[in-house]
Amino acid sequence: MTLPTTSARLLSLDLLRGLIMVLLMLESTHLYDQLFELTQGTSIQPFFLQLFHHPWNGLRFWDLIQPGFMFMAGTAMAYSLHRQMKNGMTWTHSFLKTLKRSGWLFFWGVLDYAVHPNGLSFELWDVLTQLSFTTLVAFLIYRWSSLSQIIFSIGLLILTEILYRYTNLPGFDQPFTDQHNFGNYVDLILMNKINKGGWVAINCIPTAAHTIWGVLAGKLLLSEKSENKKVKWLLLAGVAGLVIGYRMDVTITPIIKRIATSSFVFASGGWCLLVLGLFIGGLILKIIESTYNFLPLSV
């Protein structure tokens, strides 16, 4: 199976997006809960523990699924907007298409949480409602220079740090404590409730960086740079994100997925960039190709 470079790159993107969607679908069947229960007391249970969110300060594999989803949405957006620009679509037309898409994402995200045993409820914690915001933000700055987009995304993380650390609202003045942080306060204002699991709606502000970085990765892949340089930049950016995120975790800001701290965004974004670089570099495709060539033709 020999593929042109561009087709191989797109196949890598589709493979990564498809993998994320499969993992999400399997989670919805409660398969991971059953596997975790079946392996209690065995040496492989810690493996299945990685398929659940960390309760607070820490990072597990499953904590990377939403960032990966939002990151790949940004990468796909870059390809879509690039194609629209090549076809002569105006910025206004593209904006209206994106606005409509964001509106639908918001609608389905709210609907996903709307039906409860005690009646209808208005909640903004679903990944789709988060993505509706991050998609719009990433689109609005799409035509900025790469440096400007990076600075803007880091500015969102700095804004998050300021809001959590310095608002000092009575009862919500503990920046990294569950049920007593600024995100919980905003949820009271928006929904008149606080999520018992610690999730907050304003996660959409810092995690907009994931979608913006996905767009930048997509632009890199669409550029005229050599394949080796593209992979190199993705891997270097990924390592930088990991170093910054984990260093922050042990110094100034704990990695907390449930309130999307800046250290979490850096660390999870680093993993996204690193994995994309490995996929684009062809490592995963080579394994699949080798398996394909090894199988009997009758299969």
N, C-alpha and C positions, 0 to 999 in steps of 0.2 A: 504494500500500500504506500505509494509515493505521492506526496501532496506538495503543491506549490507552497512557497513560504507564507504568503498571505492566508491561504486556506488553512495551513497548519496553525497559524496564529489565531485565526477565528475559531478553529476547532478547539484550541486550548481554552479560549474564553468560554465557549459554550460548555465544554467539559466541566470547568470550574463552577460555572453558574448552575449547571445541571446537578453537580454533586451537592451543592448547598441546598437546592430544592428537594433532592431526595432525602437528605438528612432531616430537613424540616418536616417532610411528609411522614417519615418514619416516627418522628417524635410525636406527631399528632395521633398516632395509633397506640401510644403508651407502651411501645415496645421496649424502650429503655428502662422504664419502671419495672417491667417484668424481668428483664435480664439482670437488673441490679438485685432484685429480690432472690432470683434463682441462684445467684453467685455469692450470696451472703456467707461469710466465713471462709471463702476460698481466696487463693492468691490473685485471681484475676478481677476481683471486685473493684480494686482501685482503678482499673482500666475503665469499667463502666461508670464509675463515679465521675469521670471526665465528661460524661454525656449529660451532666446536670450543671446548672448555674452555681457558681460559688456563692455561699450565703452572704458574704460581705467582702472583706478585704482579701483579694487573691484573684487568680486567673486560671480558669479551666478551659478545656477545648471548647465546650459548648458556649462559653462566653464570647467566642470568636465568630459564631455563626451570624448573628445580626450585623456586626461590623462588616463581615465578608459580604453579606447580602447587600448592604448599603454601598459598600465600596464597588462591587461589581455593577451595581445600578449606575454608578457614576461612570465607570469604564464604558458600559453600553451606551450611555448618553453621549459620550464623546464621539463614538462611531455614528450614532444617529444624527447628531447635529452636524457632523462633518459631511455626511451624505446630503442632508438638507441644504447646506450651504453650496455644495457642488451642483445641486439641482436648481440653484437660484432662488430658493425660498427666502423670503424677507425675514428680518429679525422679529417683526411684529407677528407674522404668521407662526413662526417657531415658538414665540412666547405664548401665543394663544393655545397651541397644541400642548405645551408643557403645563400651562395653567389648568387646562382641562384634565390632563393626566394627574396632576397633583390633587385636583378636586375629587376625582374618582378614588384615588388612594386614600384621601382623608375620609371619604364617605364609607368605603369598605372597612377601613380601620376602626371607625366609630361603631359601625354595625357589628363588627366581630365581637365587641365587648358589650353590645347594647342589651342583649337578651339575658336576663337573670331569672332565677326561680321566683323572685319576689316582684318581677316586673321589669320595665325598661330602665336602662341606666346610661348616663353619658360619661364616657371615660376616654382618656387620650393616651393610654399607655401602649397601644398596639404598635408594632413595628411599621405598619403601613401609614399610620398617622404621622409617625416620626419621619418616614421617607417622603411623605407629601411636602413637608417643610424643607428637608435637606435637598430634595430634587429642585425645588424652586430657587433656593439660594444658589446652588451650584450652577443653574442655568443663568441666573442674573449676572454672574461674574465670569461666565464661560469665555468671553472674548478678552478678558484681561490677560496681561502677561502672566507667565507661569510664576514668576517671582511675586507678583502682586497677589495671586491666588494663594500662594503659600503663606505670605504675610497675613492675609485676611483670615485664613483658617487658623493660624496660630493666635490671631487676635480673638477669635471666638473662644479659644481655650483660656486665654488670659481673662476674658470677660467672665467666663464660668468661675474661674478661681476667685475673682473679685466678688461676684455675687454670693458665693458660698462663704467666703471668709469674712467679708466686711459689712454685710447688711445688718447683722446684729439685732435681728428681730426677737423680741421676747418669746421664749419657748422654742425658737428655731435658730438659735445662735451657735449651734454646734455643727460646724461645716461637714464633718464626715461621720456623724452619728445618725443611725437609722431613726426615722420618725421625728427628728429634731433639727433638720437641715433646711436650707432655703428652698430646695426643690419641693419638700413636703408642704411648705408654706404656700408656694405658688399653686400647688394642687388644691389646697383648700379654697383659694380664690377662684380657680377655674372650674372645679368640680365639686367643691364642698365636701371633699373626702381625701383621705390619705391611703395610699396603697399599703396593705399589710406586709407585702413582700419587699417594700422599700423602693419600688420603681417610681420614677418621677417623669412628668410630661416634658419638662424643659431639657431632658436628655437630647432633644432635637437640636439644641444650640451647639453643644460640643461635638455631637456625632455628625453634624453637617461637614465637619472636617473629613470624615470617612468618604463621603460622596464626592467632595472636592478633590481629595487625593485620588479617588478612582478616576475622575475626569482627567486629571493630570497624567495618570498612568495611561489612559486611553490616548491622549494627545501624543504622548511619547511613542506609543506603539504605531501611531499613524504618521509619525515623522519620517524623514529621510535618513535617519541615523541607521547605522548597521545593526544587524540583529544582536551581535555581541555587545555593542554599546547599550542597547536598550535593556538587555538582561542585566548588564553590569549596573546601570543606574537604578533599576528596580531593586536589585539585591542590596546595593549600598544604602538606598533610602530605607529599605526594610530593616537592615541592621541598625541604622541610625535611630529609627523609631523605637526599636527594642531597647537599645542602650539608654535612650532618654527616658522611656516609660518605666523601665525597671529601676533605673537610678533614682527617679523621682519617688518611686514607691518606698524606698528605704531611706529617703531623706526628708522630703517636704510634703508630698501628696500621695496618699495610699491609692493603690489600684482598686477601684470599686466600680464594677460594671453597672450596678443597679442605679447609680446616680451619674454614671459616665464621667468620672473624674478625668482631668487632663492627662494624668499618667496612664489611665486605662486607654484613652483614645490614642496616645502615642504608641503604647505597647501593642494594642490590637491592630492599629493601622500598620505598624511595623510587620506584624505577622502576615497581614493581607498582602502587602507589597512583596514580602519575601516569597510567599506561596505563589503569587502571580508570576514572579520572576522565574521560579522553578518550572511552572507550567509553560510559560512562553519559551523558556530555554529548551523545552522539548523533553525534559526528563520523564515526565509522566507519559507523554505520547510515545516515547521510545519503548517504555515498558509495555504499553498497550500494543504497539506494533510488533514487538518481539513475541508477545503472547499470541497475537493474531497469526503470525507466521509459523508459530510452533504447533498450533492446533491443526488436526487433520482437515483436509479439504471438505470432507463429508459433513463436518460440523458447520 
